Amino acid sequence: MTDAGRATPDWVGQYLGQLGTERRLSSHTTSAYRRDLHQLALLAGGCDWAALGHDDIRRFSARLHAQGLSPRSIARKLSSWRGFFAWLSGQLPLAANPVDAVRAPRRPKALPKALSVDDAVHLVSSAAHPLAQPGPAELCNRAMFELMYSSGLRVSELTGLDLVYAKGGPGQPGSLGWLDLDAREVLVTGKGNKMRTVPVGTHAIEALAAWLAVRPPARDGSGALFLSARATRISPRVLQLRLKAHARLVGTAVDVHPHVLRHSFASHLLQSSGDLRAVQDMLGHASISSTQVYTALDFQHLAAVYDKAHPRAKSK
């Protein structure tokens, strides 16, 4: 074992000096590199830098994960180590960078936010101004929010809906989605240009009928179901802003965006039916794995009920 190859602070010190002088990194960033490389030296236990291989780095990463370090933090350390060995390869005859192809543990997939049933119903059914007669804008909002929660539509699918199917003409596309009020369903074109039919609930049908009774003609000549204040097809951004404003007015405690209603639809439908395949079809997911995330939400609901209701679950 040579002094040049031994895991001593010399190589680390030289590398950190290069970061500060040549790359002009801040002292804060350099300190973070120093901590990461010090931890690598401890994990290596005095082994020659040149003797470390991919298996060693994988073992170090697994040890950090077992100690409770987050995947994000491990990924940052691996990045620091990779840069160090890339530099060291110009100082020592390394067979390869031992950190290359080593990945941090997967980050746990964040569960989508979903409202409780009571909160979702309150959000979509409450009037923004309960003492006033609802105008066209509020009737349009209520129809959009009820339909989104009733049928689990993506925001692009909802804003792309037409009143009825239009075949289209030369240079003009036909309808990508439309409402069939008599059949109580909507037909939408989702990701991958896959068309699906989704049922519409009674409350959404009532809200849609109220909106259609006052809907003005579209100024842009389109057959858009939902219109902006300028009587043109409503955009996803305007829908998002309207939903946020409505949620604040009716006192919803959490930040609400359109996808929250889609998540709530899926979670509540799964809680009631237990039919994962049916939820997959209604959401338009190509893979069942995309829908299985809602089983975790369902388990959270069951766990909360258990903790609240089971006599042996309560702490003394």
Salt bridges, closest charged atoms under 4 A:
ASP36 OD1 - ARG76 NH2 2.84
ASP36 OD1 - LYS77 NZ 2.94
ASP55 OD1 - ARG58 NH1 3.46
ASP56 OD1 - ARG59 NH2 2.99
ASP100 OD1 - ARG82 NE 3.85
GLU138 OE2 - ARG142 NH2 3.89
GLU157 OE2 - ARG154 NH1 2.62
GLU157 OE1 - ARG196 NH2 2.78
ASP162 OD1 - ARG233 NH2 2.61
ASP255 OD1 - LYS244 NZ 2.69
